[in-house]
Amino acid sequence: MRFRTLVTNSNLLLRVVQSIDKLSKSAMLKLTPTKLHIIVVTDLDSGLQLWSDIAVDALFSEYQIESVHNNEIYLEFNIDNLQRALRSTQGGALGVTLKLTKKQGLPVLSLTIRSQSASGREISLCQDVPVRMLTPQQMSQIREPMVPDGNVHFMMPPLNNVRSIAERMKGMGERVAVSANREGEMNVRVANDLVDITTYFRGLETLAYDTTQEHTADREASEFYTAVVDMKHFVKFLQSYHVAPKNIVCCIVEGYAVMFYVYIGSAGYSGAAALNDTACGSLTYFIPVRQV
Amino acid sequence: MAAVRGTAPEPEPALFRAKLANVRPMVNMLKTISFRPRARCVINPDGLVFTVEESQCLVAQAYLRAELFTTFSYDVQLAEYYRNQEQAGFEAEDSQDGEPSDVTQVVLPLDNLIECLTLFYGPSGTSSSGAQSGAHSTATLHTSGNPGDLRGATTAVIAFNGPGTDFELMLEERGTISLCRLSTFVPEPSVDLKFSHYPTTQQLIIKSEWLRDAFNELDPTSESVSIYIASSEPHFRISTIGESGSTDMTYSNTERILDSFFCNEDQENQYKLSLILKCKQALAMSDKTKIRINQRGFLSFQFMIPTAADVSFVNFVFAPLVSADESIADATARV
């Protein structure tokens, strides 16, 4: 088993790891010859899940990977550790190398950062992130959830707005009802014995994926699809981004889940246009409907 | 959840409806009395009065006059009609003591009301309009100083359609709308400390900044705070006796400090310090405070808070502590 690469876009890698920091303590990493997958599963039955894939070319160069299992490598890591290691790459590194190796008999992801000191000498900093190797069998048990086709897809309003409102609604209930229609309207509702709040977002961009599906005939465009999910999971997703990307798609699968798709493309595109720029990759958040 | 067409439906009640161009003044007023989860709200043609009480020793009221609102409509006839309906099954003595029938009373969750009004305030724990966070500043209740600052400019429509219905808020900020419904409860007999039933023996008006200084000096380890007002020096003294000693703040009757002063009877009374401290937020927002003590030793603080429409008032009334060697009969015999 061998993994070694130059990291050409450490900033992107750091941002991706930062965006999953709120979700869980640990995550899985699946490395293939062409893609890097980060997976977070908080609870196989009822928890929020994150599945992502990023083209290796978007992050690395001189990428070398070898293993007896289709040249794929699977491991589990502590998100905060990797995040801290990656933060050292910021601020003008000359070169960053990432490799899988053993230190004191235990597997680590080793990050080597070459930079220049104030006096002009080259310094090399090495950060080791302990990891737990996963077998192909363990990895095969982690499967992307089977989700029925979404009922409605639309671009999220500015995430900061939704987040601050949701944070204030958070104390009123454990479940939140997220609804949307095909006319660019999204409602977020929480209720308890004493108070019932619905916040209405309007003027959102809807996406035309649905027109090819058969079920579009059964509801008017103005009617809403609803999924009731755990409030904490909803807020955790919203808190994932300090600098919110403009291209987050929300998909409601009525009675089943709320999904969010964050596309990693070159900067500059926003709205539906960003979805065409899938060169780099995507993160898919899956928030299942909360069983009472 | 029922499908909602177009923009959120506006509440359509007939009894009471008011519009606020900016929720901030109302939020600031309500926060001064928000130390209890529930408040009684009385709606009358002149405005809203929110009242909270604690331990039957403290009653605090915030007066939101109709002028604070952009529009304020209250259907008095409908209120009387509902009132008569309510009264129909009750004996005369069950009716609210002395309340005119054109008034509507309801109990609602005050903490939730404030949370709803502040829904668009921005990240929790901060106030989005750049104004200072209320508690220890002398923030006025005008909208944030910079007219171009649109953050925190939530507009609201408040509505109530009578006993048994929800208290409704429709909030809007920059195109996002929230509809909030608060459960209401039938008011229980109110605790009225009856301050005005006895003659006022002492009264003064002091600039709030002096009183804030005094409050900061109060020893928190002391159970009680003592207030002494006399016609000779020292005219006004606030003291505490705590674990590490005593503190005295005295004020003389000079123009610089006291705007007005009246003392019919030299008196010293004790009050529970933890209750007195509940008025700190109201004090922080006010320019001036009117302090009155009546013949039974009850204390009234009336905080004058500047708002866009002249001055708004928040009142706190405290019952005095009865000293250990004095029975309640003795205390009332002081009358």
Boltz contact constraints between the chains, C-beta under 6 A:
constraints:
  - contact:
      token1: [A, 164]
      token2: [B, 122]
      max_distance: 6.0
  - contact:
      token1: [A, 164]
      token2: [B, 123]
      max_distance: 6.0
  - contact:
      token1: [A, 165]
      token2: [B, 119]
      max_distance: 6.0
  - contact:
      token1: [A, 167]
      token2: [B, 124]
      max_distance: 6.0
  - contact:
      token1: [A, 168]
      token2: [B, 119]
      max_distance: 6.0
  - contact:
      token1: [A, 177]
      token2: [B, 1]
      max_distance: 6.0
  - contact:
      token1: [A, 194]
      token2: [B, 109]
      max_distance: 6.0
  - contact:
      token1: [A, 194]
      token2: [B, 112]
      max_distance: 6.0
  - contact:
      token1: [A, 194]
      token2: [B, 183]
      max_distance: 6.0
  - contact:
      token1: [A, 195]
      token2: [B, 112]
      max_distance: 6.0
  - contact:
      token1: [A, 195]
      token2: [B, 182]
      max_distance: 6.0
  - contact:
      token1: [A, 196]
      token2: [B, 181]
      max_distance: 6.0
  - contact:
      token1: [A, 197]
      token2: [B, 180]
      max_distance: 6.0
  - contact:
      token1: [A, 198]
      token2: [B, 179]
      max_distance: 6.0
  - contact:
      token1: [A, 199]
      token2: [B, 178]
      max_distance: 6.0
  - contact:
      token1: [A, 200]
      token2: [B, 8]
      max_distance: 6.0
  - contact:
      token1: [A, 200]
      token2: [B, 177]
      max_distance: 6.0
  - contact:
      token1: [A, 201]
      token2: [B, 176]
      max_distance: 6.0
  - contact:
      token1: [A, 222]
      token2: [B, 5]
      max_distance: 6.0
  - contact:
      token1: [A, 223]
      token2: [B, 3]
      max_distance: 6.0
  - contact:
      token1: [A, 224]
      token2: [B, 3]
      max_distance: 6.0
  - contact:
      token1: [A, 226]
      token2: [B, 1]
      max_distance: 6.0
